């Protein structure tokens, strides 16, 4: 299961729905992974808070046990094809981060867990779960 940035942020904030989903994943033994793009998005957000060290500590606490998929050439090519196809259809995501996270799910044949279903459900071949 690829964890989208929205899920990790909600876990760090102790969101009830996200916490319940995390417990469900843990009980069922579903492997939880991240795209390297999620790391980028999370740490980009650290620059916008008044307490960056606290924000980093909260993010790191969530991430300690998660494997990270790199943005490989295969993922980059898939993300580019996703962006191009959606743009050609007149429905671009205009969000390279979500294109890369979605491509990571497609390339690794794993669903993406997100609250942002509007973007991810438009990616052909990607299974999307919400909470």
Buried (B, 14 or more C-beta within 10 A) or exposed (E): BBBBBBBBBBBBEEBEEBBEBBEEBEEEEBEBBBBBBBBBBBEEBBEEEEEEEEBBEBBEEBBEEBEBBEBBEEBBEBBBBBBEBBEEEEEBBEEEBBBBBBBBBBBBEBBBBBBBBEBBBBBEEBBBBBB
